[in-house]
Amino acid sequence: MTTSAVHGIRRRTHRSRTAAAGCAFAALCAVTAAPAVADSGASEPKPTIVLVHGAFADGSSWSGVIERLESRGYTVMAPANPLRGLYSDSAYIASVLKSVKGPVVVVGHSYGGAVISTAAAGNPRVKSLVYISALMPDVGESGMSLSARFPSALGTATTSVPYRAGDASGTDLYLKRDKVHPVFAACLPASEANLLAVTQRPAASTAFSEKAQVAAWKDIPSWALVGRQDMTISPDQERFEAKRAGSHTVEIDTCHVSLIARPDAVTDLILKAATATPTGATRPALARRAGPAGR
């Protein structure tokens, strides 16, 4: 073999090795860059939904809503609301919220609305609040002061029972057995309402007398459901609260326990809050009132 032929082979081998190295480097760059492209297009993780029940109830009242949310892939929590007073209850629920990783949507029914309005304040992970036939006190207001402005049948539906717990004592409020169906759960069968009466959890009177010191709905976007047949909290009170808060609001034909009687409508509203974009989550100037189509 001639000297020129040998040099030619060496040049071709060098070019082949250089090209192969270039391809390998390009492939490595592509593999390394891929996660950055994927990350830049990744959507925000689904929020955890925290459901807070109200007075005379427990976490099982959310059963139908929990089933629907979980079927949509959401992580759901329904912690027990202690019902011992607005300050202590909201402190407890605030500790639950702080334990959750990632974004959170907090939902409160009835008195639970007052609790979440305090518990969510100052928590940057709470992306939205949802009020279901709920109390939404402003700073300096209590459940009692709001009910004085907007009277309801609840005023004659409770009975007071003294209690002691260790060194603590106070007054518990129970629903009268014969008032549970007509006042609290008129949209349920009488047998189901009777079960709620038997298993009810009383609320200490301080749950309704203690005045709110913060109102998270002033800073966090909110959604609200008004029950047109609510006899426990006046629908006019629910409308007033929602309009004042600038909540995205719907009205449906239901009694106070809409979360039991209409879990479909309640779930739909929670999903709107959970999937709202930053633009869609801004507080509207006025609450929107749904007509018959919002049933």
C-alpha positions as CSV (number, residue, x, y, z in Angstrom):
1,M,0.0,0.0,0.0
2,T,1.3,3.4,-0.9
3,T,2.0,6.2,1.6
4,S,-0.7,8.4,0.0
5,A,-3.3,5.6,0.4
6,V,-2.4,5.2,4.1
7,H,-2.8,8.9,4.7
8,G,-6.2,8.8,2.9
9,I,-7.5,6.1,5.2
10,R,-6.3,7.9,8.3
11,R,-8.1,11.1,7.2
12,R,-11.4,9.3,6.5
13,T,-11.1,7.5,9.9
14,H,-10.5,10.8,11.7
15,R,-13.5,12.4,10.0
16,S,-15.7,9.5,10.9
17,R,-14.7,9.7,14.6
18,T,-15.2,13.5,14.6
19,A,-18.7,13.1,13.1
20,A,-19.6,10.3,15.6
21,A,-18.4,12.4,18.5
22,G,-20.5,15.4,17.2
23,C,-23.6,13.2,17.0
24,A,-23.0,11.8,20.5
25,F,-22.6,15.4,21.9
26,A,-25.8,16.6,20.1
27,A,-27.7,13.6,21.5
28,L,-26.5,14.3,25.0
29,C,-27.5,17.9,24.7
30,A,-31.0,16.9,23.5
31,V,-31.4,14.4,26.4
32,T,-30.1,17.0,28.9
33,A,-32.4,19.8,27.6
34,A,-35.5,17.6,27.4
35,P,-36.5,17.9,31.1
36,A,-36.2,21.7,30.9
37,V,-38.7,21.8,28.0
38,A,-41.1,19.5,29.9
39,D,-40.8,21.5,33.1
40,S,-41.5,24.8,31.3
41,G,-44.8,23.3,30.0
42,A,-45.8,21.5,33.1
43,S,-49.2,22.6,34.7
44,E,-49.7,23.4,38.3
45,P,-50.4,20.3,40.4
46,K,-54.0,19.7,41.5
47,P,-54.8,21.4,44.8
48,T,-55.7,19.4,47.9
49,I,-59.3,20.1,48.8
50,V,-59.9,20.6,52.5
51,L,-63.6,20.3,53.5
52,V,-64.7,21.9,56.9
53,H,-68.1,20.9,58.2
54,G,-70.3,23.2,60.4
55,A,-72.2,23.0,63.6
56,F,-74.3,19.9,64.5
57,A,-72.5,17.9,61.9
58,D,-69.3,15.9,61.2
59,G,-67.0,15.1,58.3
60,S,-69.3,12.4,57.0
61,S,-71.7,15.1,55.8
62,W,-69.2,15.6,52.9
63,S,-69.4,11.9,51.8
64,G,-71.1,12.5,48.4
65,V,-68.8,15.4,47.6
66,I,-65.7,13.5,48.6
67,E,-66.7,10.6,46.3
68,R,-67.1,12.9,43.4
69,L,-63.9,14.9,44.0
70,E,-61.8,11.8,44.4
71,S,-63.2,10.3,41.2
72,R,-61.8,13.4,39.5
73,G,-58.3,12.7,40.9
74,Y,-58.3,15.2,43.8
75,T,-56.7,14.5,47.2
76,V,-59.4,15.4,49.8
77,M,-59.3,16.0,53.5
78,A,-62.3,16.4,55.8
79,P,-60.9,17.1,59.3
80,A,-63.1,17.2,62.3
81,N,-64.1,20.7,63.3
82,P,-63.9,20.8,67.1
83,L,-66.9,23.1,67.5
84,R,-65.5,24.6,70.7
85,G,-65.3,28.2,69.7
86,L,-64.3,30.3,66.7
87,Y,-60.8,31.1,67.9
88,S,-59.8,27.6,69.0
89,D,-61.5,25.9,66.0
90,S,-59.8,28.2,63.5
91,A,-56.4,27.7,65.1
92,Y,-56.8,23.9,64.8
93,I,-58.0,24.1,61.2
94,A,-55.1,26.5,60.4
95,S,-52.7,23.9,61.7
96,V,-54.2,21.3,59.4
97,L,-53.9,23.6,56.4
98,K,-50.2,24.2,57.2
99,S,-49.5,20.5,57.1
100,V,-50.7,20.3,53.5
101,K,-48.0,20.4,50.7
102,G,-48.8,22.4,47.6
103,P,-51.8,24.5,46.7
104,V,-55.0,24.2,48.7
105,V,-58.7,24.9,48.2
106,V,-60.6,25.3,51.5
107,V,-64.3,24.7,51.7
108,G,-66.6,25.6,54.6
109,H,-70.2,24.7,55.2
110,S,-72.4,26.7,57.6
111,Y,-70.4,27.7,60.7
112,G,-67.4,26.1,58.9
113,G,-67.4,29.2,56.7
114,A,-66.5,31.4,59.7
115,V,-63.8,29.0,60.6
116,I,-62.1,28.9,57.2
117,S,-62.3,32.7,57.0
118,T,-59.9,32.9,59.9
119,A,-57.9,29.7,59.4
120,A,-56.9,30.5,55.8
121,A,-55.7,34.1,56.6
122,G,-52.0,34.5,55.8
123,N,-51.5,31.1,54.3
124,P,-50.0,31.7,50.8
125,R,-50.8,28.1,49.7
126,V,-54.6,28.7,49.9
127,K,-55.6,29.5,46.3
128,S,-59.3,29.9,46.9
129,L,-62.1,29.7,49.4
130,V,-65.5,28.1,48.9
131,Y,-68.5,28.9,51.1
132,I,-71.5,26.5,51.1
133,S,-74.6,28.0,52.7
134,A,-72.1,29.5,55.1
135,L,-71.2,32.2,57.6
136,M,-68.7,34.8,56.2
137,P,-68.2,37.3,59.0
138,D,-66.2,40.4,58.5
139,V,-63.8,41.7,61.1
140,G,-65.7,42.5,64.3
141,E,-68.7,40.4,63.3
142,S,-69.9,37.1,64.8
143,G,-72.5,34.5,63.8
144,M,-74.8,36.0,66.4
145,S,-74.4,39.6,65.1
146,L,-75.1,38.4,61.5
147,S,-78.2,36.4,62.5
148,A,-79.5,39.5,64.4
149,R,-79.4,41.4,61.1
150,F,-80.8,38.4,59.1
151,P,-83.1,36.4,61.4
152,S,-83.8,32.8,60.5
153,A,-85.8,29.9,62.0
154,L,-82.6,28.7,63.8
155,G,-83.3,31.2,66.5
156,T,-86.0,29.0,68.0
157,A,-84.6,25.6,66.9
158,T,-81.8,25.2,69.4
159,T,-81.6,24.2,73.1
160,S,-78.8,25.0,75.5
161,V,-77.0,22.4,77.7
162,P,-74.2,23.2,80.2
163,Y,-71.0,21.1,79.7
164,R,-67.7,20.5,81.5
165,A,-64.5,19.2,80.0
166,G,-61.7,19.0,82.5
167,D,-61.3,22.4,83.9
168,A,-63.3,24.0,81.1
169,S,-67.0,24.6,81.1
170,G,-69.5,26.4,79.0
171,T,-72.8,26.0,77.1
172,D,-73.4,23.6,74.2
173,L,-76.1,24.3,71.6
174,Y,-78.1,21.4,70.2
175,L,-80.8,21.3,67.5
176,K,-84.1,20.4,69.0
177,R,-85.0,16.9,67.6
178,D,-88.4,18.1,66.2
179,K,-86.7,21.0,64.4
180,V,-84.0,19.2,62.6
181,H,-86.2,18.2,59.6
182,P,-88.1,21.4,59.1
183,V,-85.3,23.9,59.9
184,F,-82.0,22.1,59.2
185,A,-82.7,19.4,56.6
186,A,-86.1,19.9,55.0
187,C,-84.8,18.7,51.6
188,L,-83.9,15.3,52.9
189,P,-86.3,12.4,53.7
190,A,-87.5,12.5,57.3
191,S,-85.7,9.3,58.2
192,E,-82.4,10.8,57.1
193,A,-83.0,14.0,58.9
194,N,-83.8,12.0,62.0
195,L,-80.4,10.2,61.7
196,L,-78.8,13.7,61.6
197,A,-80.7,14.6,64.8
198,V,-79.5,11.5,66.6
199,T,-75.9,11.8,65.6
200,Q,-75.5,15.6,65.8
201,R,-72.4,17.2,67.4
202,P,-73.3,20.2,69.5
203,A,-71.4,23.5,69.1
204,A,-70.3,25.6,72.1
205,S,-72.1,28.9,72.2
206,T,-68.7,30.6,71.7
207,A,-68.6,29.3,68.2
208,F,-71.3,31.9,67.4
209,S,-70.5,34.7,69.9
210,E,-66.7,35.2,69.3
211,K,-66.0,38.0,66.8
212,A,-63.9,37.5,63.8
213,Q,-60.5,39.1,64.0
214,V,-59.6,38.5,60.3
215,A,-61.5,37.8,57.1
216,A,-59.5,35.8,54.6
217,W,-62.0,36.4,51.8
218,K,-60.8,40.0,51.6
219,D,-57.5,38.7,50.1
220,I,-58.3,35.2,48.7
221,P,-60.7,34.7,45.7
222,S,-63.9,33.1,46.9
223,W,-66.9,31.1,45.5
224,A,-70.3,30.9,47.3
225,L,-73.4,28.7,47.1
226,V,-76.7,30.1,48.3
227,G,-79.5,27.7,49.1
228,R,-82.8,29.4,48.3
229,Q,-84.8,27.2,50.8
230,D,-82.2,27.6,53.6
231,M,-84.0,28.0,57.0
232,T,-80.9,27.8,59.1
233,I,-79.0,30.7,57.6
234,S,-81.2,33.3,55.8
235,P,-80.6,33.2,52.0
236,D,-80.6,37.0,52.2
237,Q,-77.7,36.8,54.6
238,E,-75.8,34.4,52.3
239,R,-76.4,36.8,49.3
240,F,-75.3,39.8,51.3
241,E,-72.1,38.0,52.5
242,A,-71.2,36.8,49.0
243,K,-71.8,40.2,47.4
244,R,-69.7,41.9,50.0
245,A,-66.9,39.5,49.5
246,G,-67.1,39.7,45.7
247,S,-67.6,35.9,45.6
248,H,-68.4,34.0,42.4
249,T,-71.9,33.0,43.4
250,V,-74.5,30.5,42.4
251,E,-78.0,29.9,43.8
252,I,-79.8,26.6,43.8
253,D,-83.1,25.2,45.2
254,T,-82.0,23.4,48.3
255,C,-82.1,23.5,52.1
256,H,-79.2,24.2,54.5
257,V,-77.6,20.8,54.0
258,S,-76.9,21.3,50.3
259,L,-73.7,19.3,50.6
260,I,-75.8,16.2,51.4
261,A,-78.9,16.9,49.3
262,R,-77.0,18.3,46.2
263,P,-73.5,17.0,46.2
264,D,-73.4,17.4,42.5
265,A,-73.9,21.1,42.6
266,V,-71.6,21.6,45.5
267,T,-68.8,19.6,43.8
268,D,-69.2,21.6,40.6
269,L,-68.7,24.8,42.4
270,I,-65.6,23.4,44.2
271,L,-64.2,22.3,40.9
272,K,-64.6,25.8,39.5
273,A,-62.6,27.2,42.4
274,A,-60.0,24.4,42.0
275,T,-59.5,24.9,38.3
276,A,-59.7,28.7,38.1
277,T,-56.8,30.4,36.4
278,P,-55.2,33.4,38.1
279,T,-57.3,35.7,35.9
280,G,-60.5,33.8,36.5
281,A,-59.8,33.7,40.2
282,T,-59.9,37.4,40.7
283,R,-62.7,38.8,42.8
284,P,-65.5,40.1,40.7
285,A,-66.8,43.6,41.4
286,L,-70.2,42.1,42.2
287,A,-71.4,38.6,43.0
288,R,-73.1,36.8,40.2
289,R,-76.6,35.5,40.9
290,A,-77.6,32.5,38.9
291,G,-81.2,32.1,37.8
292,P,-83.2,28.9,37.3
293,A,-80.5,27.5,35.0
294,G,-78.1,27.5,38.0
295,R,-80.1,24.7,39.7
